[in-house]
């Protein structure tokens, strides 16, 4: 069985940190200055919950919209979204209902977000959605 042969497997690669974002005190301020590209799973996913957490605390952030594909049972992303809701932010989540073995966790978190006041939309049965999007609406100046 090839899966039992260690010499046929690559060594595990830990997620790489982004040099500029690691130094940034504020991801929102860093993103205001320039665009960044992160490539998952090769780079650390920690920047996503960190950005949502920062947006939850930021009084200028009004709304967060996100697609949730495979939500962990203990999710930093959903914790940050719940914090945003508790701070009066609007949150909209599109949840993939067919997420390869994570369906129950996705449905659980969808229910928790709805109970906390988020607008939650679920994927259509039989149609798989693998998109990962995050939109943070932040008022920069009065109009």
C-alpha atoms as one frame of an Amber mdcrd trajectory, in Angstrom:
protein
   0.000   0.000   0.000   1.691   3.269  -1.130   0.045   5.278   1.651   2.083
   3.247   4.165   5.401   4.091   2.495   6.859   7.183   4.132   9.461   7.632
   1.373   6.624   8.303  -1.102   5.301  11.238   0.908   6.512  14.832   0.938
   7.471  16.287   4.290   4.688  18.398   5.791   5.042  22.100   5.013   3.963
  24.449   7.788   1.918  27.423   6.543   4.186  30.332   5.693   3.824  33.711
   7.352   3.504  36.876   5.268   6.466  39.098   6.137   4.689  42.460   5.791
   1.416  41.376   7.378   3.233  39.754  10.297   4.732  43.156  11.143   1.474
  45.079  10.692  -0.176  46.325  13.872  -3.422  46.737  11.917  -4.368  44.627
   8.907  -7.006  47.168   7.915  -4.420  49.954   7.825  -1.949  47.751   5.935
  -4.592  46.893   3.324  -5.479  50.582   2.951  -1.890  51.247   1.867  -1.560
  48.393  -0.638  -3.022  45.116  -1.832  -1.769  41.755  -0.601  -2.167  38.291
  -2.039  -2.341  35.266   0.223  -2.316  31.751  -1.173  -3.924  29.099   0.997
  -2.952  26.532   2.214   0.652  27.574   1.536   0.368  30.695   3.651  -1.123
  30.932   7.095  -4.898  31.339   7.278  -4.549  33.206  10.597  -4.802  36.544
   8.765  -8.468  35.927   7.899  -9.814  35.566  11.463  -7.380  38.300  12.564
  -8.851  40.674   9.961 -12.438  39.802  10.920 -11.589  40.212  14.615 -10.099
  43.640  13.892 -13.155  44.581  11.815 -15.410  43.535  14.701 -13.643  46.016
  17.005 -13.389  48.838  14.450 -16.158  51.446  14.967 -15.951  52.437  11.282
 -16.793  48.923  10.067 -20.502  48.609   9.324 -20.885  45.245   7.655 -19.117
  41.927   7.055 -20.144  39.471   4.354 -18.501  36.076   4.041 -18.815  32.657
   2.466 -18.176  29.775   4.819 -17.169  26.517   3.173 -15.672  24.193   5.807
 -16.166  25.593   9.285 -14.210  24.020  12.122 -16.033  22.949  15.271 -13.978
  25.567  17.154 -13.798  28.353  14.597 -11.877  31.604  15.043 -13.770  32.988
  12.027 -17.231  32.366  13.472 -16.083  33.614  16.891 -14.981  36.864  15.256
 -18.280  37.101  13.341 -20.237  36.613  16.569 -18.136  39.353  18.175 -18.941
  41.642  15.220 -22.657  40.973  15.717 -22.365  41.748  19.432 -20.763  45.095
  18.485 -23.704  46.002  16.244 -22.172  45.135  12.862 -24.324  43.657  10.116
 -23.144  40.173   9.201 -24.225  38.118   6.212 -22.923  34.578   5.752 -23.384
  32.264   2.788 -22.896  28.743   4.082 -22.039  25.749   1.948 -24.405  22.999
   3.060 -22.491  20.295   1.181 -18.934  20.661   2.475 -17.370  17.192   2.469
 -17.800  15.839   5.981 -18.241  19.304   7.561 -21.962  19.675   6.895 -23.028
  19.344  10.531 -20.466  21.901  11.703 -21.471  24.315   8.933 -25.164  23.964
   9.794 -24.431  24.380  13.510 -22.513  27.625  12.943 -25.163  28.888  10.534
 -27.744  28.420  13.264 -25.553  30.152  15.864 -24.937  33.118  13.553 -28.674
  33.389  12.773 -29.550  33.316  16.475 -27.079  36.163  17.042 -28.696  38.269
  14.313 -26.761  37.474  11.135 -28.437  37.000   7.795 -27.566  33.443   6.785
 -28.092  31.960   3.326 -27.437  28.298   2.568 -26.315  26.739  -0.698 -28.843
  24.952  -2.879 -29.123  21.180  -2.505 -27.143  19.386  -5.185 -25.075  22.433
  -6.120 -21.609  22.612  -4.620 -20.125  26.041  -4.022 -16.411  26.220  -3.280
 -16.016  29.998  -3.289 -14.307  31.797  -0.441 -15.091  35.498  -0.242 -14.871
  38.139   2.453 -16.216  41.685   2.124 -15.791  44.226   4.874 -17.678  47.497
   4.442 -16.001  50.304   6.347 -16.996  53.976   6.317 -13.828  55.979   5.721
 -15.368  59.466   5.702 -18.740  61.133   6.120 -20.622  61.760   2.899
